[in-house]
Amino acid sequence: MTELAGPLRLPSLTGVRFVLALVVVLSHVFHVSGLFDGPLQMALGGLAPLAGTAVTGFFVLSGFVLTWAHRPGDRPRAFWRRRFWKIFPNHVLGWSLAVVFFGCTGAGRVLSMETGHGSGAAVTGLFLLQAWVPDANWFFSFNTPAWSISCEAFFYALFPALLALTMRIPARRLRAVWVAVVLVILVLQAVAGRIPGPALYDWLPVNENSLWFGYVLPPVRLPEFVLGIVTARLLQTGLLPRPTRAWSRGLPVAVLATLPFVPPQFALGAAMAAPMTVVIAGLALADIEGRSGFLARPTAVALGDASYALYLVHFPLLLLARWLAGPGRTFGTWTGVPLALGLTGLSVGAAWVVYRCYERPITRAWSRKALQTVCSAPLPTPARPREEQADRAHHE
């Protein structure tokens, strides 16, 4: 069977990264910040499932794009080196900002959720091991969003083996494998819902142990990454059912509408795993066929380029802003909304600076096969390999 060769870039998948990152940022700034008072703060708890959906989207997207971008003959060591220089410098920056914040302010709880800041949590967080510890003071410590990067590091470690296994699956069986992976995702959340444990947050109807197992633990989130791999293989082999525009838009909206009525473990992302693959496949097909929409426009792509930085720098900024405003102080709608929107805009601007002045120079200088020193002559601009699209697809 002749396989579909992907284009050098799938710009819509870069643009959608910004949308996913922005959903997470808005959830944190508007709700986790605890800026608002009274019923509005409780109502904003409804943003948690949207943030969970965005994280699921990142995991699926990561598996999809890494598979699409894979080049025959690419060795695992080279892949891991590129992944390291893509994700670790930004992670260290976000981690350092959070460590400096807690070290300089001596702050305790400044948000509506506990942000652990012990020395043990600092070490595990630095080395992206925090998601393996069943304690919210560890897996949500310091720069809280980095727990998902801990998952991604695990996914990347396994990707060469997972891809090799998937490539050995006969094309005619890929659809059955796709369905099986979706079922595994749902079954694991059903198991998570039966795990007892202490209450964690008054606005989250999931206990600490259940949240760790179903939402944070890397092996449990791995099937979402695998779902992206299998979806990419279906597209490459021409066996992916063609999602119509109405289907790719209507299914996610319909499932989102059911989230308030499903068990909370499913609402935090698992219920949206299959719909997110429909969205991602639809965007990829649109790029391949020259039907790209607004997500492929230069502005959206530029924002998508900076989305990984946005994901990791917004939380330290949120911690600082909330501490300056006064921990525990709340605001009404007419004051709180402009504050939240201003902080969101500041986070986007800071992320763009980090991407342009820190992330991109490091990636270009150190992820190549022949490493070059930063102080050497400017690097030539080679033709971008397809994996540069994978660099743009992280979620994280």
N, C-alpha and C positions, 0 to 999 in steps of 0.2 A: 504494500500500500504506500502510495506516495504521500509523504507528510507535508503539511503546510509549513513553509518557511516564513517565520515572522519578520516584520520590518525591523529596521534598526531601532526604531522607537515607537512606543505606544503612548503618545502624549496625553491622551485622555486619562490614562491610569496615573500619570503624574499629577494632573489636575485634581483628580478625585482624592488623592492623598491629602491635599489641603482641606477639602471638605471634611474628611474624616477627622483630621487633626483639629480643625476648628470646632467640631462638635464636642470633642473631649475638652478643649479649652473653655468653651462656653459653659459646659456642665460644671467644671471646677470653679470658674470665676463667679457664676451666678448662684450656684448651690453650695458646693463644698466650702466656699469662702465664708459662708454664714453671714453675709453682708446684710441680708434682709430680715425684717422682723415679722412676727405673727404668722398668719395663715399663708402668706406669700412664700415664706421660707419652706414651709411644709409642702406647698404645691410644687415648688421647684425641684423637690425630690424626684419628680417624674422625669427629670433629665438623666437620671442614672441609667435607665435602660437604653437611652440613646447613646450614651458614652460607651456602654458595654457593646452595643451594636457596632460602633465605630472601631473598637478594638478587635472584634471579630472580623470586621472588614479588613483591617490591617493584616491579620494573620492569614486570611485567605488570599489576599492580594500578594503577600510576600511569597507564598508557595507558588502562586500562579506565575508571577513575573520571573522568579528565579528559574523556573522550569522553561518558560518561554525564551529566556535569555541564554540558556545553557548552550555552550559550544562543544561539539564533539571533540574529545581529546583534552578537554580542560581537566586538570588534575585537582584532586581535593585540596592539596596544600595551597595551590594558587587561589582557589575559591575562598578558603578560610582566611588567607592573607587579605584579600580584598574586603571581605566582610569585616574583619577586625578593624582595618583603617577607616571603614565607613562608619561603624557604629560606636567604637570605643572612645575616640577623642571627644565627641559630643557628650557621651555619657559621663566621662570624667569631668567635663566642664559643668554640667548640670549638678552632678554629685558634689563637686567642690563648692559651688555657689550655695547649695543647701547646707553643707557642713559649716561653711563660714557664717551663714546666717545664724544657725543655732549656737555656734561657738561664740559669736560676738554679742548676741542678744540675750542668751540664756533663756530664751522663750520656752514655754511649755506648750500647751495646746492653743493654737491660734486659729484653727479652722474648725469646721463642724465635724471633722473626723480627726482622730488621733494620728499624728505623724511622729513615729518613733525616731529617737535620735541618740541611742546608746552606742557605745564604742563597738560592741559586737555587730550591731546592725550596720554600722559604718563600714566595717571590713567586708561583710558579706555583700553589702550594696555595691561597694567599689568593684568587686570581682563578679558582679551579676549573678550571685547565688541566693539572693534574698527570697526569690519565689519558692525556694525549696523548704523554707522554714515555716512551720504552721503557727505563726504568731504575727498578728497584724502590726505589732511594734517593730517587727523585722521586715516583713514583706511590703509594708507601706511606709517604710522609714525614709527619712531625708527627702530625696526627690521622688516622691511617691509614684509618678507615672513610669519610672524605670523598672517597676516590677515586670511590665510587659516586655521590656528589652531583655530581662533575664530569661523569659520564655523564648524570645527570638534567638538568643545565643544558643539555647538548647536545640532549637529547630535547625540552625545553621550547622551545628556540629553533626547532625544526622542527615542533612540534606543530600550529600553525595550518595549515601547508602539508600536513602528513600527513593531518590531519582532512579538509581540503578534497578531497584526492585520494581518500580512502576514501569520502567521501560521494558521489563520482561513480561509484563501482563499483556496477553493477546488483546489486540484492539477491540475485538468483538465482546470482550468481557469488561471493558472500562466502564460502561454505563452501570453494570451491576456493582462494580467496585465503588463507584460514586454513591450509589444508593446505600451501600453498606456503610460507608464512612459517615454519611449523614445520620444513619441509625445509631452508630457508635457515639456520635456527638450527643444525641438525645438521651441515649441510655445512661451515659456517664453523668448527665445532669440529673436524671432520675435518681441515680445512686447518691449524688451529692445532696439531694433534697431530704434524704433519710439519715443524714449524719447529724447527730446531736452536738451541741456545743454552746458556749456562752454567747449571750447577746453582744453585738458589736456596736452598732449605731442605732439610735432611736428612729432614724429615717429609713433604715434598710432592713427589710424583713427576712434577712438571711443571717444565721449565726456565724461566728468566726470560723469554726472548723469547716462548715459547709461552704463558706465563701472561699476559703483557702483551697479546698479540694476541687471545687467546681469551676472557680473563676481564675485562680492564680497558679495552681500547680502545673508546671510545664508539660508533663506527659499527658495530662487531661486536656490541655489546649492543643496538643500536637495534631489531633485529627482535623482541626480547622485548617492548619497549614497543609496537611496531606490533601484535604479537599481542594485546595488551590492547585496543588500539583496535578491531581487527577483531572481537574477541569481544563488545565492547560493541555494535557495530553489528549483529551477529547477534542479540543479545538485543533490541535496539530494534526490529528488523524482524520479530521473531517467528520467525526461522529457526534459532535456536540449538537444537540437539537437547537435549531436557530431560534433564539429568543426574539420575538417581535418587540417593537418599541412599547406597545401597550402592556405586554407581559413583563418586560424588564422594569417598567415603572410601576405597574399595578400590583404585582406580587409583593414587592417590599413594602409598599404603602399598606396593603391589606394585612400583612403579617404585623407590621408596626402597630396597626390599630388594635390588634388582639393582645398586645403585650400587657396591658393593665389587667387582663383576665386570666393569664397563664401563671403557673407557679413561678415565683421570683427567680429561681435558679435558671429557668429557661429564658426569662425576660432579659437577663443580663448578657445575652449574646447568642446563646445556642439556637434559639428559635429563628434567628436571622442568618444563620450560616448558609443555608441553601439559597435564600433570596439574594444574599450578597454575591454568591457565585454567578447568579443570573445577571446582576448589575455589571459585574466585572467582565464577564464574557461578552455582554452586549456592547460595552464600551470598547473592548478590544476588537470586536468585529467591525464596529463603526470606523475605527482607525484603519484597519486593514483594507476596508472597502472604500475609503475616502469619504466617509459620511460623518466625520468627526464634528462634534458640537462645541459648545462654549468651553467645555473642560479642556479642550485642546488648544485654546487660544493662548497667545504668548503670556498674558497676565496670569491666567490660571496655572500655566506650566511653571512660571517663575515662582508663584506662591507655593506650588507643589514641591519645587526644588527645596524650598526653605521649611517644609513641613516637619521634617525630622528635628531640625533645630527648634522649631516652635513647640513641638511635643515635649522637648526636654528642658527648655529654658523658661517656659511660662510658669511652672510651679514655684521655682525659687522667687520669681517676681511676685507671684501671688502671696507667698509667705511674707515677704518684706512689706508689701502694700497693706496686708491685713494687720500686721504688727504695728505699722505706722498709724493706721486708722484707729488702733486700739482694740486688742483682743476682746471679744465679747460685745463690742459696740455694734449696734445694728442701725440700719437706715430704712427709711420709707422708700416707696417706689420712685418718687421724683428725684431723690438724691442717689439712691443705690444703683439704679439703672445706668445713669451717666457714668458713675464711677466704674461699674463693671465693663461697660463698653469702652471706656478710656483705657482700662487695664488690658482689655483684649487687643485694642489697637497698639498699645505699647508693646505687648508681647509679640505681635506680628512684626513690628518694626525691629525689635531686638533680634528676633529670629533671622530676619533677612540679613542683618549685619553679621551675625554669627555664621550664617551660611557663606556669605561672600568673603569674609575676612578670615575665617577660621576653618570651617568644615571643608569647603571646596579646595583651598590651597593644600590642606593636609592630604585629602584624598588623592589629588592629582600628583602630589609629590611622592607619596609613600605606598600607594596601592599598585604601582606598576611592577612588572617583573624585575626590571633592573632599577633598584631603588636609587634615587638621586637626592642629594642634600638640598635642603630648602634654600641655602644661600648660593646655590649654583646658578648658572644662566637660566633664563626662563625656559620652561619645558615647551617643546613643540606641541602643537595641537594635533593629535592624531585623529584619524577617523574613529568615531565612537563605536566601540563594540556593543553588542546587544546587552551585555551585562551592565552597562552604564544605566540602562533602563531599570535594571534590578536595584541599582544603587538608589534610584528615585522611588522605588516601590516600598521602602521600609516603613513597618510599622511600630508596625512597634505599636 
